[in-house]
Amino acid sequence: MPSPTGRSTAEVRRADVLRQAVSVFARVGYHATPVASVAAAAGISEAYVLRLFQGKLGLFVAAVDVCSTTILSALEAGARRATGTDPEAVIDAMGAAYADLIADRDLLLFQVQAQSVTDIPQVREALQRGYGRIATFVQTRSGASDEQVQRFFAYGQLCHLIVTADLHAVHEPWARALTAGFRHP
């Protein structure tokens, strides 16, 4: 049955379940999260979640994919706000958009959780697929060199460390060295 937006009820439910899955998996990870917890957060039955995603692994992989899409959308918006057209200006604008995005701690922690289970081939492949889409977009949209794209990703991972470990709150020389020049909402 179509919704007022033209999407089927299953599509609407699927999107809602994925939003909840990112949040629930972010807290305790893939292995410790039962599908029932995601279903409860979404307000539907576990059986329906399993039917929508063909199991817990399908749900987690779909959440990885939606996370990548969310990041890509934020980077696209950031690129549109760039104040210049040179690669550094565009990459800086994308970086600022990403910094704003990971103020959503669930999204950030979900990414960390996903990276922690790359021993599962389907998760690793989903991460690779997402990183591929994002890296290709960053390079194509900005005109950046391979080295600039690599630095963009390296800084992104450093942002994860700064935010998850709350390094801005640590007033030690080593923490200042890691956080110098980084701002996070």
N, C-alpha and C positions, 0 to 999 in steps of 0.2 A: 504494500500500500504506500503510495507517495505521500510525503509530508507537504506542508505549504511551500517549502523551498524546492519541491520537485524531487527530492531525494527519498528513497524508500525508507521505511521505518528501520530496516536492518542496517542500512548505510548510516543513518543518524545514530542508531544504537552503537554501531561499530566505532564511530568517531568518538562518542562519549566514553565508551569503554577504554579506548586508547588513551584519552586524556587522563582517565583515572589510573590506568595501568602505569603510565609514566610516574605518576605520583606515588603509587603504592610500591612499585618495584624500587623506586629511588630510596625508600626507607631501609629495606633489608636485603635487597638484591634478588636475583633470579632464584637461587636455590632455596632460600628461606621463605619465599612468598608463595602461599597457596593461591590458586585461582579463585578460591572462595573469597579471599580478601579483596581482590579486584572486583569480583561480582558484587560484593556487598557495597563497596564504594560507588559502584555504578548503579546500584539499586535494581539489579536484575539477578536472575538465577545463575548459579555456576554452570548448569547444563547449557544455558543459552550462550554464555561466554565461550564455552568449549565448542559449541556448534558454530559460532561466528568465526572462530580462529583455529579450529581443528587441533586444539590442545594448548597447553601452557607454552610450549616452545613457539608455536605459531603466533600466540599473543605477544610474547616477548619480542620476537623478530619484527612483528608489525609495529610494535612500540618503538623499536630502533629506527625503523623506516620513517615513522611519523616524526620522530625527533630530528632526523636528518632533514626532512622537508621543512620543519619549523626553523631550523638553523638557516637553511638555504633562503627561505622567505625573509628572514631578518637581514641576511647579508645583501639580498637584492634591494631591500628598503634602504639599507645603509649606503649602498653604492649610488642610489638615486639622490641621496643627500650630500654626496661628496662635493666639496667646494672647488675642486679642480678635476682635471681629466688625466693627470699623470698617474702612473701606477701607485705611487706612494700615497697620494691624496685619496684615491679610491680605496686602497687597502686600509688606510687609517679610518675612513668612514665605515667600512665593513667591520673593522675591529671594535669601533665604538658601539656599533649596533649589536655586536656579539656580547660585549661587556654588559650592555643593558639587558640583553636576553638572559644571560646567566645569573642575573639578579633573581630569577626564578630558580630557587634552590632545588626544586624537584627536577627540573630539566637538567641542571648541572649534575646533581647526584645520580640521576638515571644514566647519564653518559659515563660516569665513573663506574657505575655498577655494570653497564654493558661491556666496558673494556675489561672488567675483571673476569668475564666468562667467555673470553675469546677462544678458550679451549673447546667450546662447542662450535663445530664448523658452521652451522647456520647463522649463529650470532656473529662470528668472525666475518662471514660473507656479507651479512647485512651491514656491518660496520664498514667493510671495504667498499661496498656499493655506495654507501652514504658519503664516505670520505672522497670517493672518486667523483661523485656529483658535485660536492662542495669545492674540491680542489680545482676541478675543471671550470666551474663557474668563476671562482676567484681569479684564476689565471686569464680566462677569456674576457671577463668583464673589465678587469683592471689593466690588462696588458702586461702584467707582472712577469718577471723572469722566474725560472725555477727556484732560484735562491730566495727571491722575495716571497714566493708562495710557501716555501719551506719555513721561512722565518715567521710568516703569518701563523702557520700551524703550530710552530714551537711556542710562540707567544700565547696562543690559545691554550695550550697545555699548561703553560706557566700560570695563566689566569685561573685555570681549574685548581691548581695547587694553592695559589694565593687565597682564593675564595673558600675552598673546602677547609683549609687549615687556618682560616681567619688570620693570615699573616699580617694584615694591616694593623691588627691589635697587638702585635708583638713589637715591643720597643727595644730591639736588640740590633746591633750592627748587621748581622747576617740577614735578618728579616728585612731591614731597610734596603740592603743590596738586592734582594729578590723582588721587592715591591717598587723600587724606584721607577718612576715614570708611569706606573699603572694606576688607573682609577677604576673603581667599581662602585656601582650604586648600592 
